[in-house]
Amino acid sequence: MKPEDRKSMKLELPEEVIAKAGVKAEKDLQKKCEGWLRYNNIEFLHLSYRAREKIGWPDLVFANPFDNGRMYGVELKSLQAKASPE
């Protein structure tokens, strides 16, 4: 996604969220992202780690009202963590 598109939809890259919020743990990042989604009245789904049926399911799934309801799946990682290939 182009930076200008992200800006028009009020979306930030994970690195931007982490730097801005001073997030150290993925759990903190998750809470910050969920708070932002709630603040912007965006419905989202977050399955707990135990509830996930399949490795690779994103941490957050939501429909973006700023992008005609387009669905997004977002995997959150702290600066210390690595995403798996799944």
KAKA-V117718 format. One record per pair of residues at least 4 apart in sequence whose C-alpha atoms are under 8 Angstrom apart, sorted by sequence separation. I is the first residue (numbers start at 1). GAP is how many residues later the second one is. D is the distance in whole Angstrom. If there is no record, write none. Layout:
I&GAP&D, I&GAP&D
This chain:
1&4&7, 2&4&6, 3&4&6, 4&4&6, 5&4&6, 6&4&6, 7&4&6, 12&4&6, 13&4&6, 14&4&6, 15&4&6, 16&4&6, 17&4&6, 18&4&6, 19&4&7, 24&4&7, 25&4&6, 26&4&6, 27&4&6, 28&4&6, 29&4&6, 30&4&6, 31&4&6, 32&4&6, 33&4&6, 34&4&6, 35&4&6, 36&4&6, 37&4&6, 38&4&6, 47&4&6, 48&4&7, 53&4&8, 64&4&7, 65&4&5, 77&4&6, 1&5&7, 6&5&5, 7&5&7, 12&5&6, 18&5&5, 23&5&6, 24&5&8, 37&5&5, 38&5&7, 47&5&6, 52&5&7, 64&5&5, 65&5&7, 77&5&7, 6&6&7, 17&6&8, 18&6&8, 23&6&6, 37&6&7, 63&6&5, 64&6&5, 77&6&7, 37&7&7, 63&7&5, 64&7&6, 63&8&4, 64&8&7, 62&9&6, 63&9&6, 34&10&8, 61&10&7, 62&10&5, 18&11&7, 21&11&8, 61&11&6, 62&11&7, 17&12&8, 47&12&7, 61&12&4, 46&13&6, 47&13&8, 60&13&6, 61&13&6, 46&14&5, 59&14&7, 60&14&5, 45&15&6, 46&15&7, 58&15&5, 59&15&6, 60&15&7, 44&16&7, 45&16&5, 58&16&5, 59&16&5, 60&16&8, 44&17&6, 45&17&6, 58&17&5, 59&17&6, 44&18&4, 57&18&8, 58&18&8, 43&19&6, 44&19&7, 42&20&7, 43&20&7, 42&21&7, 42&22&7, 42&23&7, 56&28&8, 30&29&8, 56&29&8, 56&30&5, 55&31&6, 30&46&7, 29&47&7, 29&48&8, 29&49&7, 26&50&7, 26&51&6, 26&52&5, 25&53&6, 24&54&6, 23&55&8, 24&55&7, 9&57&5, 9&58&7, 18&60&8, 14&62&7, 14&63&8
